[in-house]
Amino acid sequence: VRHFLGRVSDGRPLKCTAEALSMLTRASWPHNATQVHRVLRDVRKRRRSGAIEPSDLPAEVHSVSRRLLSQMEALERDAIVHALIEAHGDKARAAKALGMSRATVYRRIRAYGIVEH
């Protein structure tokens, strides 16, 4: 991660908070270094300097699924992660925003391996 942060840097310092670094290191990277580089390059477009927070990271980094998700599952996972971020972790508010029951949100969090921060 530090190597790729150096590669995407344009002279302005950018680092990861401990929480964001932890999320990046425990994420599965099926496309290895290419995927890590892409994610950090995309984060760099949104965060020019300072520290990368977990909320700056894409939804794919917020989960540690043991299996490859289908495209529909990945979309649902991403929607749940974004709703949880917007609701500051409040599952009831996230469920309401998604039009799901709270129980369904809890089941999907477990099923997709969504990591809460």
N, C-alpha and C positions, 0 to 999 in steps of 0.2 A: 504494500500500500504506500509506504513512504517513497519507494522508488518511483512509482507511477505519479505520485503527487509532485515529485520533482520534475518529471517529464511533462506534465500538463501545466506547470507553473509558467507564468509569463512575467516573472519578476516580482510579483506580489506574493507574500508568504501566505500559505494555506496549510493548515494542519487539521487533524481529526481530534475531536474530544475523545476521551478514554472510552466513553459509551459507544460512539460511532465506530471507533477502531475495533472494539470488541465485536460489534455487529458485522463489520466487514470481514474479520478474521474467522468468524464461525459460520459465515454463509457458505453454501456449496457453490462452487464455481465450475459448472460443467464445461464451460468454454475456456477455462483456465485464465491465463494472463491476458488474453485478448478481451475477455469480458470484464475483468477488473479495470483494465485501462479504459474501456468504453464507459463504464459506470463513473469513474473518477473524472473523465473528460466531460461527461454530461453534468456532473455535480459542479464542476468548475465554471460552467456556463451560467449557473444560477448563483453561485457563491464565489465572489471575486477574491475575497481575502478573509482572514480571520480563521475561525474554527468551524469545521464541518460538524453539524449536529445530526443526530439520528433522523430528525425530520427532513433533512436535506437529502437523505439517501432514498433511492427508489424502492418501491414496495418489494421487489424481489429480494432485497437484502434484509427485509424485516421478517423473513421466514426461513426456517431450516427444514424444509420438507425432505423426507427420505426417498421420495420418488419424484420423477419428472411429472409436472402437472400438465394437464391438457390446456389448450389455449383458453377454453371457457373457465377452467379452474383458476388459471393464472389471472384472468380478468376479475373474477370474483375475489380472489385473494387481494389483488391490488385495490379494489373498491373498499374492501373491509379495512385494509391498512390505512387508506386515505381517510376514511370515516373515523377511525380510531384516533388518528392524528388530529383531525379537526375537532373531535370531541374531547381532546386531551385525555384519552384513555377511558372515558366514560362509556362503557359498553351499552348501557341502556340508550344513551343519546345516539351512539353510532348505529345501533339497531334501528331506532326510529328513523334516522336519516336515510337508512338503506331500505326501509320498508320490510324489515325482517324481525322475527322475534328475538328477544335477548338470548334465549336458549339456542337458537340457530347460530347466532354470532359466536357464542361460546363453543359450540360444536365445530364450527368452521375454523376458529382460532386453533383448536387442537388438531384438526385434520390437516390444516395447511402449515402447521408449525410456526404460526405467527409469533414472533418474539415481541413482547411488550417492554417498553422502556420507561 
